[in-house]
Amino acid sequence: MPEMAKPQTPAYALTVADLLRKQAGTRAHAVALEDARGVMSYRELDRAASRLAQALLVRGLRVGDRVAVLSENCREYLQLQLAAAKIGVVVACLNWRLADAELTHCLRLVAPSMVFVSARHAPTLARIAHGVPQVVLIETQFDTFLAGVLEDDPRIDVDPEQGLVILYTSGTTGLPKGAVISQRAMVARAMCFAAEYGIGPEHSYVAWSPLFHMAATDFSLATLMIGGKVVVQDGLDVDRLCVTIAAEPIGWLVAMPGMIDVLIDGLRRNATRPRGVRVVGAMADLVPRQQIAELTGLLNAPYINSFGATETGLAPASGALLAPGVVPTSLAKRESAFCSVRLVDADDCDVPVGTPGEAALRGPTLFSGYWNAPEANAQDFRGGWFHMGDLFVRRADGTLDFVDRAKYLIKSGGENIYPAEIERVLLAEAAVADAAVVRQRNERWGEVPVAFVAFKPGTAADTEALEARCREQLASYKIPKEFRVVDLAAFPRSSTGKIQRHEIERLWL
């Protein structure tokens, strides 16, 4: 076979920006985005993104540079992500629920050139030592930032493997990690979204969950890439959400532990008649099955029986739906058509059918790795597969049953919490001899953290002081819902002295 010259930009390259341009050309006047301030057409959104991209270039940003955003959901948030897609810049989406120390870590980790912040969260940014050279206040400085800049599309060739966003996940050692999602992964996630659930340009997506989460960012961008409409809402306003459900043909309605009972109440109170919801839900394993039946019955829509993560998108086990109005008898999941899943043992050998194994994944939706975390990347991507840290059993029919987490993790209302995050704070107190944080089932939130603490002899068992210290250093959702005092000798331990969290669950919860 003759040698062929390798082009600077491969012919297979396709980016988020390319697909936005496509929609702006073919659906120029269709509504792309709606919020409390009105609507933007695809042409208007594309031009706004181009102008913002040019403004970033004028400030010296280039491919691979980072900008951060600390804001509630707003149109500028999505404009920034789309502008970044046009020029290969990476947007670090900061979780405003984090404590000051956690937020400082997230900023220093990625070292952005500038941060866009809303008025609501500007006081938080002002009181931390973030070290970011330039701060742009969205409400009052955004227009000035754009002043004098043309809205010409930059038309920069960007490698699809270039990072687009950094979404932060809880770290096993107690500090958040930055998961880098490439443009390639975002395009693949949009394709899976459309193919698995039959989502098309006729459907809307309601971005009510925070845009620093995978659900809102992934599927807002996916909707824009396939020509649908994104309805941006500033958090969970159930009455407003019910109005939207009645007015919009919704593709996927995100619903997760902590808000499902509130949504059910709102749908009944407002006597909402859905215009049409194709699929609803998330994290079925953590939702009471009766709630699944009630919600799906009210919406006349099936519940997504999926399993995914920030690092993977919905791909791994996203192919099963639970029938509306029916209490499910099984939560077995169907492997997506767009990935390959192995179940492996501790030696990374495949386990037989019926035997629990850790899910290892290959597929185009995968993230690129954690920012500046070579050891974590080497461990999680070992052998050419991404190891999720979740245990499944494969049935004879090929479906997957979730068993447990290989990495002990608490999933509370859509947020991931590693116990080490909380234990780090507890063990820093001089009076604490040892501590362990475990998960407890909770009907509203799915799971919540509970702390078991042993105090040193001769010290006061002051759990109120511990709670206060947690409030100072941790996001509110990470604060244990209960502090229990135990004797140091009572902790169940392994032969090596390690506290066994599963035994605490079994014995004390």
N, C-alpha and C positions, 0 to 999 in steps of 0.2 A: 504493500500500500504506500503510495507516495506521501511524503511529508507535506503537511499543510501549515500555512502561516497562522499563528494564533492571533486572533483579533484582540485589540485592547479591551473591548467590551464583548464578552461572549454573546453569540446570537440567542442563547437561551435565557439571557438575563431579563428579568421582569421585576419591577419594583412596585411598591405601594404608590409612588408618585406616577408611574406609568398608567396604572389603573385609574387613578383619580383623573388624569388628563383624558383618558378614554371616555369616562362618564361625562366630563365637562364638554366633550365634543359631541357625544351622541345624545345626552340628556341635559343639555345646557340649561334649560328653563325649569327642569324638574326640581322639586324641593329636596335639597340635600340635608339640611339641618334646620331644626326648629327649636327655639327656646323661648323664655319669657319675653325676650326683646323682639321676637318676630321670626322670620324665615330667611334662609339664604339658599339660593339656587346653586346647582353644581357649578355654573360658570362663576358666580360670585365667590363661592368657597375656594375654587381653584385659584382665582385671581388674588384673593386675600392671602392664601398660602404662599403664592409666588412673591407677593410684596413683602411678606414677613421673611421669606427665605432671602430675598435681596438685602433686607435690613440686617440680617445676621451676617451675610457675606461682607457688607460694608464695615461691620464691627470686627472683621478679621477672622470669623469662624470658618473652619474648613472641615473636610471629611474626617470623621473620627472625634472631633471636638464634642464636648458635652455642654448642654444647657440643662438647668433644673427648673421644675415648676412645682410650686407649693400653692395649691388653689383648690377650692371647691369646683364642681363641674360647671363649665362655662364654654362658650363657643371658642374663646381664645385658646383654651387648652387643646382642643382638637386642631385648631389652626396651626398651633406650634408643632404638633406632631406631624402634620402634613407638610409644613414648611421644612422641617428637619428631613423628611423623606426625600424632598427634592434636592437636597445638597449634601446628604450623607452625615448630618449631625445626629447625635444621640441625645434623646430627651430622658433625663432622670426624673421619674414621676414620684415625688415625695409623699409619703404617708403622713398627713397632718394629724393623725391620731397618735403618733409616736410621742414619747416624752422628749424633752429637750436634748438629753444626752444621746438618745438614739438618733434623733434627727441630725445632730451635729456629726455623728459617725457617718450617716448616709451621705451627707454633703462632702465631707472630707475624703470619703472612700473614692468618689468619682471625680473630684476636683473640677467642677463645672466652671466655665468662663463667665457665666451669668446665670441669674435665677429670676424667673418671673413669679411674682407673688401677688396674691389677691389682698385686698384691704383687710379681709377677715383674718388672714393668717400672717399679715405683716408684723404684728407685735411679737409673734413667736420667733420669726426670723430675726427681728431686731435684738432680741435678748440672748441669742446664742452666738458663739464665736465661730461663724461659718467660714470666714476667709474667702468668700466669693467676691471677685473684683467688681462686678456690676450687678445691681439689683434694679429690676423694672417692675414698678407697681402697675398691675394690669388696669385698674380702673382709671388712673390719672396719668400714667406715663406711656401707655401702649401706643396711643396715637402719635405722641411726640417721637417715640422710637421709630415709627414708620414715616415720619415727615420727610418729604423730599425724595422718597424712594419710589422708583418705578415698579409697576406690577408685572413687568416682563418675566416670563417663566425662565429661570436660570438655565434649564436644559443641561444640567451637569450629569455626566455618566456616573452612576453609583452602582457599585457591586452589590447584588442582592444579599450577599453575606455580611454586608455592613450592618452594624447594629442600628436599630431604630429607637427602641425604648429600653430603659432599665426599670424593671419592676422589682421592688424589694420584697424579699421573703425572710421569714424568721430563720435565724441561724442556730445550729445545734449547740454552739458555744456561747450563745447569749447575745450576739449582735447581728443585726440584719445583714443579709447578703444581697448583692445586686444582680439579678438575673437579666442577661442581655438577650433581648428578642430581636432577631435580625429581620430585615425586610423580606427575605426568603421565607422565614417562618410565618410572618404575618400574612403573606400571600397564600401560603399553604393552609393556614388556619381559616382564611376566608373561603377557600375552595372546599375544605372539609365541612365547614358550617353550612354552605349552600347545598352540597351534595347529600350529606347525612340527613338533613332535616327539610329539604325542599324549600329553602329560603331563597327568594328572588327579589328583583327590583320592586315588586309590588308590596313588599313587606317593610314595616317600620321596626326600629329597635329603640327601646326606651332606656337611655343611659341615666338611670337614677343611682346606681351603685357608684362608689367613687372611681374616678378615672385613674387613680393610682393602683386599681385592681385589674387583674387580668380580664375579668368578665366585661367591664365597661370599655377598656381600651381595645382589647382584641376585637370585640364584636361591634363597637362603633366603627372602627376602621374597616372591618369586614363588610359591614353594611354599605359603607361609602364605596368600597371597591366593587361591589356588585350592583350598585345603582339604587339602593334603597334609601330610606329616610331615617335619620337619627333624631330622636326627640331628646334633647338634653334637659334633665331635671336636676335641680340642686338638692340632692339627697332624697330620702324617702318621705314624700308627702302623699299619704295614702289616698286622700280625697282627690288630689290632682291626678294621681296615677289612675284612679278609677275613671276619671273623665277621659284620660288618654286611651284607656282600654276600650271605652265605649266609642271612641272616635277613630281609632287607628287600626288598620289590619296589621297586627303584630306578628313578627316571625318567632322570635324567642323572647318570652317574658321572664326575666331573671327573678327568681324567688328563692330565698335561702333561709336556713334556720335563723330565728330571731325576728323575722318579719312576716312569716307565713300566717300565723294566727291573726296578726294585725291586718293583713291583706284580706283574709277571709271575712273578718268583721267589717272592713270597709266595703267590700263587694256586696255584702248583705245589707248593710246600712244604707248604701247608695242605690240599692236595687239595680246594680250595674248590668247592662246587657252588652256583652262583648261584641264588638264588630267582627272579631275573628282573631283567635290566638292559635298559632300553629303548634307551638310547644311551650311548656312552662317548667320552671323548677331549676334545681341544682342540688347536689349532695343528698340524694334520696336516702342514703344509709343513715343520715343523722336527723331525719324528719319522721315524726310519728306517722305511721302508715294511715291512720284515720285522717290526719290532716291532708295527706296526699289525695285521698279520695274526695274530701270536701272541696279542696281547692280546684282540682281538675274537673269536678262536677259543676262548680260554679262557672268555670271558664269554658267548659266543653272542649278541653284540650288535654292531650296526654302529657305526662310528667317525664322529663328527661332522666333516665336512669343511667347517668354517666359517671365516669371517674377520670379526672384529669388533674392538672396542676399548672401553676404559672409557667413552669419549665416545659411543659408538654402541650399546652392547649387542651382542648377536650378530646383529642384524638385517641388515647389508649383504649378506652372502653366506653365509647359514646354512642354505640349503635342501637341501644334498646330504649323503648318507650313503654311507659306504664299506662294502661287504658284509663280514660277519664271516668270518674265517679265510682271507681272500684277500689276496695282495699287490697293492695298487692299482697300476694302470698309468697312471692319470691322477688329478691332484688339482684338476681343473677344478671350479669352484664354481658353484652355482646361486643366482641373486639371490633374496633373500627376497621373499615376496609382500607384506611390510609396509613397504616403503620404495621409494624411487626412486633409482637410481644412474646418474650420468653419468660418463663417462670424458672428461677434458678435457686440453688441452695447456697450455703455459705462459701462454697468453693467455685461458685459461678457455673455449676453443672446443671443442665436441665433436669427438673424433677418430673416424675411421672404424673399422669392424670390422677387427681384426687389427693395429691400431696401439696401442702402449702409451699410456695416459693416466692421470692422477691421478683416483682415485675421489672424486667429490663426491656427497653424500648429502642426501636429505630424508626425514623420517619421524618418527613420534611417539616413537620410542625415543631420540631424540637428547638429549644433555645440554643444559644451558642456557648453558654457557660456562664459562670459567675465572674463578675468584674473583679480583677486583681485577687483571685483566690485560686492559685495554681494547685494547692494540695486538695481542696475540695473538688476541683475539676478532674484531677487525676483519679480520685477515688470514685466519683460518681459516673465518669465516662470510661471506666476501665473495660478493656476488652472490646472496645468499639461499640458498646451499648450504653445507654443512659439508664442507670439504676435508680428507680424511683424511691426506694425505701418503703414500699408498700407490699404487703403479702397477700397473695391471691391463691385460690385453688381453681384449677381448670376442671370443669365437668366433662363427662364423656361426649356431650354434644358441642363442646368447644366454648361454652359460656364461662364466665369468670365470676367467682364469688369472692368478695372482699373478706379478708380474715382479720388483719391487724396491720399495724405499721411497724416495719422493721426499725425505723427510727421513731422513738416514742414522740408523739405529736398530739397536740390538743387542737381540735378544729372547733372554733367557737364563733358562730354567727358569720361564717365566711372568712374569718381570720385564722391564720395558722399561728400556734403558740408552741414553742419548744420549752419544756420545763426549765432547762438550763438558764433561760432568760430571766426567770423569776428567782430561781435558786441562787444565782449570782448575787442578786440584791440581798436576799435573806442571809446568806452566808457571810456577807461583808459586815454584818452587825456583830459587835464584840460579844454580845450575850448569847448568840446562837451557836450551839454545839454542832448541830447538823440539821438538814432540812431536805424535804422531798416534796415535789409538786406533782400531782397526778390529775387525771381527767375524771370528771363525773358527768354522767348523762344528765341532760337538762332538756326539758320538753320544749322550751322556747329557743335556746341557743344551740342545741345539739349537744355540745359539751362545754363544760366550764372548768377552770383550774381550781383545785383545792390544795392548800398548803398544810403539810404536817411538819411541825417544828419541835426540836428538842433544845431546851435552853441549858446553858452551863449551870452547874451547881452553884447555889448562892446568888444567882441573878433572878431578877423579876421576870416572870413570864408575860411580858408586855406585848400582846399581839396587836394592840392598837398602834403602838409605835412602829411595828413592822409594816402594818398596812399603810401608815403615813409615809414611810420610806419608799414603799412600792409606788405610791401615788406620785412621789417626787421623781422617780427614775424610770417608770414604765408607762406605756400606753394604758389607757383606762381599761381596755378589754383584757389586758394581761393580769390585772390585779386579782388575786385569788378571791373567790366568792366566799371562802371560809378559811379560817386559820385554826388548826387543831393542834393542841399541845400534847406531845407524847414523850415517854422516857426514851433516852438515847438507845438503851439496850433493846427497846421494843421494835426498832426498825427491822423488818425482814431483809436479810442480806444474803448475797451469794457467797460461795466459798472464798472468793477474793475480797470480800468485804463491801461489795457494791450494793447499794440499796436497790431492792427489786420493786419497781413501781407496780407491776402487775399483781404482785402479792399484796401490796398495800390496797389496791383496788378490791381484791378478793376478800381480804380480811376486815377492812375498815370502812368500806363504802357500801 
